């Protein structure tokens, strides 16, 4: 895959996210962790992660607001919602906003790994098709492909 996949875990439950990070590290991932929506946005501005695993219910900026901002600023970054409290309405809204996946806690670690890998593959596909058109000077086409792929998910 070339470079290391950049994965960000976002959850205000510190122990949960530290344990999750360790379990992912045992599977050759090196995720970063932050504990609030605000920190997630700041991290994305500095690092632009490939995949974000995001909790919905957090004090301050909630997961839906983080998802909106990330999708707007970084259209190829894939977001997986991982929540203990999500409703069907939350799931519908997350999907409308372009979340890659909506998972409920507790999640099987292998399932989560598969979803992270799938999300990373999707990010690479989106990036590659945009680059191919951009190299041909087709910037508008590249932008439309990005927008269409996201809408048709």
Secondary structure, DSSP 8 states (H G I E B T S, - for coil): --S---EEEE-S-HHHHHHHHHHHHTTT---EEESSHHHHHHHHHHH--SEEEE-S--SSS-HHHHHHHHHHH-TT-EEEEEESS--HHHHHHHHHTT-SEEEESS--HHHHHHHHHHHHHHHHHHHHHHHHHHHTT-HHHHHHHHHHHHHT-
